[in-house]
Amino acid sequence: MQRPRDPYLWVWLLLALATGLTFWLGQGAGPLGLGSVALVLALAGLKGWLVVDVFMGLRQAPRLWRRLLLGWLFGLCGLLLGLYAWAG
């Protein structure tokens, strides 16, 4: 039996795994610590990056569009992490 070579399948499986891990981390009994929040936001950034590059096809798009979307994504994750650290 051959392994599937479809990159969409592998990316989809990685997204599903990252979503499950994010859900598991968020199900803690108490409030999340800064390390857990950073890991959740890093997973969200990874998932967004994969969606932008693979499913939206912006890896081959003009650099400006890819940089705008990834900049917005990572900027928002950084802002949320900073606000969580500041408020906590």
C-alpha positions in Angstrom: 0.0 0.0 0.0 1.4 3.4 -1.0 1.3 6.4 1.2 -0.9 9.2 0.0 1.2 12.0 -1.6 -1.5 14.6 -1.4 -0.1 17.5 0.6 -3.6 18.7 1.5 -4.2 15.5 3.4 -1.1 15.8 5.5 -1.8 19.5 6.2 -5.4 18.7 7.1 -4.2 15.9 9.5 -1.7 18.3 11.1 -4.4 21.0 11.5 -6.7 18.4 13.1 -3.9 17.3 15.5 -3.1 20.9 16.4 -6.8 21.6 17.0 -7.1 18.6 19.3 -4.0 19.7 21.2 -5.3 23.2 21.5 -8.6 21.9 22.8 -6.9 19.7 25.3 -4.7 22.6 26.6 -7.8 24.8 27.0 -9.7 22.2 29.1 -7.6 22.8 32.2 -9.3 23.0 35.5 -8.2 26.6 36.2 -6.9 29.6 34.3 -4.1 28.9 31.9 -0.6 30.0 32.7 1.4 32.3 30.4 3.3 29.3 29.0 0.1 27.4 28.0 -1.4 30.6 26.5 1.8 31.1 24.5 1.6 27.5 23.3 -2.1 27.8 22.3 -1.3 31.0 20.4 1.7 29.4 18.7 -0.5 26.6 17.6 -3.0 29.1 16.3 -0.3 30.9 14.4 1.0 27.6 12.9 -2.5 26.6 11.8 -3.1 30.0 10.3 0.2 29.9 8.5 -0.7 26.5 7.0 -4.1 27.7 5.9 -2.6 30.8 4.2 0.2 28.9 2.5 -1.5 25.7 1.5 -5.2 26.1 1.3 -5.3 29.7 0.2 -2.4 29.1 -2.1 -0.5 32.3 -1.1 2.9 30.6 -1.1 2.9 31.3 -4.9 1.1 34.6 -4.7 2.8 38.0 -4.7 4.9 38.5 -1.6 2.8 41.5 -0.5 -0.4 39.5 0.0 1.3 36.7 1.8 3.2 39.2 4.1 0.1 41.1 4.8 -1.9 38.1 5.9 0.9 36.5 7.9 1.9 39.8 9.4 -1.7 40.3 10.5 -1.9 36.8 11.9 1.3 36.9 13.9 0.8 40.4 15.0 -2.6 39.5 16.4 -1.2 36.5 18.2 1.5 38.6 19.6 -0.9 41.3 20.7 -3.2 38.8 22.4 -0.2 37.2 24.2 1.0 40.7 25.3 -2.5 41.6 26.6 -2.7 38.3 28.5 0.7 38.9 30.1 -0.1 42.5 30.9 -3.5 41.7 32.5 -2.3 38.7 34.4 
